[in-house]
Amino acid sequence: MQFRRVLGVDKFNVERRRDSNTSHGVELAVTVLLFVLLGLFLDSLLGTRPWCTVGLAVFGFVGGALTAWTRYQAQMDKLDEGKPWTRKAARATQQKAA
């Protein structure tokens, strides 16, 4: 227990992060699966096999990838907040010097 405090490692925080990352992966997979199933249904209804399935699968994957990217960017912006290499911090330093 003392060892973890010295290193700044919080067991529960690490587990929460792992669960969050797992849930993001499952969310992407389920999103693509639901769009594929919707595409299969529309293909059987319209007789356009496999175009709706392929189109909606690509749509679901691109949407999930964009969602993952925006989450990643938000997390990185939050972690970089106030760091010297960020633009806001550099601008604030320049303004103080002027």
Secondary structure, DSSP 8 states (H G I E B T S, - for coil): -HHHHHHT--HHHHHHHHHHHHHHHHHHHHHHHHHHHHHHHHHHHHT-TTHHHHHHHHHHHHHHHHHHHHHHHHHHHHHHTT-TTSHHHHHHHHHHH-
